[in-house]
Amino acid sequence: MSSFPTSSSSTDTHAHPFTGMLDVLCTVDVIVGTGSITVRDCLKLQRSSVIRLAQTAGSDLLLTVNGIAAANGEVVVYDDTTSIRVTEVMTTPDAEARA
């Protein structure tokens, strides 16, 4: 199974509404967790410093696309690279109302 979107071929009878945008690159960020520290503690950061996060160990990671929360996932190793396996795709309230 490929993790990359596939574009429709020229023989498709139904054109996808986003056909002209299928190859636009989007920035994907994976957020391990969030936390807060004071400026004083930030200035003291050094190698081996530990910052406590709000999430528990083993929690899903947040995947954002262009800064918008899109999915949750977990870390996997795939072909000697660190990757994320999507475990849940998020929907917006507007999308749920239309479904």
C-alpha positions as CSV (number, residue, x, y, z in Angstrom):
1,M,0.0,0.0,0.0
2,S,1.5,3.4,-1.0
3,S,1.3,6.3,1.4
4,F,1.4,8.7,-1.6
5,P,-1.8,10.1,-3.2
6,T,-2.4,8.8,-6.7
7,S,-3.5,11.1,-9.5
8,S,-6.3,10.1,-11.9
9,S,-5.2,8.9,-15.3
10,S,-6.2,10.7,-18.5
11,T,-8.7,7.8,-19.2
12,D,-10.8,8.6,-16.1
13,T,-14.3,9.6,-16.9
14,H,-14.7,11.7,-13.7
15,A,-12.3,14.5,-13.2
16,H,-11.2,15.1,-9.6
17,P,-12.1,18.6,-8.4
18,F,-8.4,19.2,-7.3
19,T,-6.8,17.8,-10.4
20,G,-4.7,20.9,-11.0
21,M,-3.4,20.9,-7.4
22,L,-2.5,17.2,-6.9
23,D,1.3,17.9,-7.2
24,V,1.4,20.9,-4.9
25,L,3.8,20.3,-2.0
26,C,2.5,20.7,1.6
27,T,4.6,21.0,4.7
28,V,4.0,18.1,7.1
29,D,4.9,18.4,10.8
30,V,4.7,15.6,13.4
31,I,4.3,16.9,17.0
32,V,5.5,14.6,19.7
33,G,4.0,16.7,22.5
34,T,3.6,20.1,24.0
35,G,4.7,21.6,27.3
36,S,5.6,24.9,29.0
37,I,8.7,26.3,30.6
38,T,9.7,29.6,31.9
39,V,12.1,31.9,30.0
40,R,14.5,31.3,32.9
41,D,14.4,27.6,32.3
42,C,14.6,28.0,28.6
43,L,17.9,30.0,29.0
44,K,19.3,27.1,31.1
45,L,18.7,24.4,28.4
46,Q,21.7,22.4,27.5
47,R,22.4,18.9,26.1
48,S,20.6,16.2,28.2
49,S,18.0,18.7,29.5
50,V,14.6,17.2,30.0
51,I,11.4,19.1,29.3
52,R,8.2,17.5,30.6
53,L,5.4,17.2,28.1
54,A,1.6,17.1,28.7
55,Q,1.2,13.9,26.7
56,T,1.7,10.5,28.3
57,A,4.3,8.0,27.0
58,G,2.9,6.0,24.1
59,S,0.4,8.7,23.1
60,D,-0.3,9.2,19.4
61,L,1.6,11.9,17.6
62,L,-0.1,14.8,16.0
63,L,0.4,15.2,12.3
64,T,-0.3,18.7,10.9
65,V,-0.4,19.7,7.2
66,N,0.5,23.4,6.6
67,G,-0.2,24.0,10.3
68,I,-3.6,22.4,10.4
69,A,-4.2,19.3,12.5
70,A,-4.9,16.5,10.0
71,A,-4.3,13.1,11.7
72,N,-2.9,11.2,14.6
73,G,-0.3,8.5,14.2
74,E,2.5,6.4,15.7
75,V,6.2,6.1,15.0
76,V,7.3,3.2,12.8
77,V,10.6,2.3,11.1
78,Y,10.1,1.8,7.3
79,D,13.0,0.9,5.0
80,D,15.6,2.2,7.5
81,T,13.8,5.5,7.9
82,T,11.7,6.9,10.8
83,S,8.1,7.3,9.6
84,I,4.6,7.8,11.0
85,R,1.7,5.4,10.5
86,V,-1.6,7.3,10.5
87,T,-4.0,5.8,13.1
88,E,-6.8,8.4,12.8
89,V,-7.6,11.0,10.2
90,M,-9.2,14.1,11.6
91,T,-12.3,15.7,10.2
92,T,-13.4,19.3,10.5
93,P,-16.9,20.1,12.0
94,D,-17.9,21.4,8.5
95,A,-16.9,18.0,6.9
96,E,-18.9,16.1,9.5
97,A,-22.0,18.2,8.9
98,R,-21.8,17.5,5.1
99,A,-21.4,13.7,5.6
